[in-house]
Amino acid sequence: MMRFIALLIALALPVAASAAGHGKSEASREDFGDAAKGQQIAGQVCAACHGADGNSPLSANPNLAGQHPDYLFKQLMEYKSGARANAIMAGMVANLSVEDMRNLAAFYASKPAKQGTAKDMELVTAGQQLYRAGVPDKGVAACSACHSPDGAGIPPQYPRVSGQHAEYTATQLRAFRAGARDNDLNAMMRMVAARLSEAEIKALAEYISGLR
């Protein structure tokens, strides 16, 4: 229990810092980049996998609509640098400039995210408990501490997760657990995912897919 409390305190510090800058990030969405230019790039490069408006029709590919521009820009930059390893995305961003990536982030952040719907209510019940309360016995803090109770996230570090495809969420949690994805802040997601079972990952992913 003491380890769990210590973990909650550790999580609360970066969350508080991010929350302090929350208003600034949201207020500067329109100034982040040129959404109109970003839309042109998205139509040429991104739409086939992520949808014309960032609501992906493919469950293996993430929804980008409504995501925080800061977070989107960070991911694009890290695909380009190799800090986030993905051969397909590395190819997609290879010819994009920093300005292009800022414009793309502004475009997707400006689009409304469609509400998702969970399908397996048994998994949803288990996932809700995990998301809201974590797993104290395993030292896993509640997901809501960083991603907010409604899944809206806390910019710039903690992304929106609500309505995300269950398949994509589960794949990312597995990647963090295996260390295959390691561009998380202070190794936080790797630490959390390493303590999750496959059943817990599936439950969380299903709950998040319908979270709103």
C-alpha positions, 0 to 999 in steps of 0.5 A, a space after each residue: 500500500 505504501 508503494 501505491 501511495 508513493 506512486 500516486 504522489 509521483 504521478 500527481 506531480 507531473 499532472 499538476 504541472 501539466 494542469 497548470 499549463 492546461 489553459 494555455 495549451 487549449 487557448 493556443 490551439 488556433 495559433 499552434 499551426 495552420 489547420 488549412 495547410 494541415 488539411 491539405 497535407 492530411 488529404 495527401 498523406 494521412 487520410 487513407 489510414 486515419 480518415 479524412 477528419 482524423 476519425 480512423 475507419 481502421 481499428 488498428 490505426 488511431 483516431 487523431 481528431 480532437 487530440 491535443 496539438 502538442 501531443 500530436 506534434 511530439 509524436 510526429 517529431 519522434 517518428 521522424 527522429 526514430 524516438 518512436 519506432 514505426 517503419 510505416 510512420 517513419 516513411 510517412 513523415 520523412 518528407 515533412 518539415 517541422 512546419 508541416 507537422 505543426 500544421 497537421 497537429 493543428 488540423 487534427 486538433 481542430 476536428 471533433 472526435 466521434 464518440 466511440 462505443 464499447 461492445 463487451 460490457 463484462 470487459 467494460 466493468 473490469 476496465 472501468 475499475 482499472 481506469 478509475 482506481 488502478 490496481 493497488 496490490 500491484 502498484 498500478 495507479 488509476 489511469 484517470 490520474 493522468 488521462 482525466 476521468 473522462 479520458 480527455 487527457 491533460 496537455 501537453 504530456 497526457 493524450 486524449 484516450 476517450 473513444 480510441 479504438 480498443 485494438 489500437 489501445 491494447 497494441 500500444 499497452 502491449 508495446 509499452 509492456 514489452 519495451 518496444 515503445 519507449 517514448 513515454 514521459 519518465 518511463 511512466 507508461 512502461 512502468 504501468 503496462 509492465 504490471 498489467 496482465 493481458 486480461 487487464 489490458 483488454 479490459 482497459 482498452 474496451 472501457 476506453 473505447 466507449 469512454 466519453 
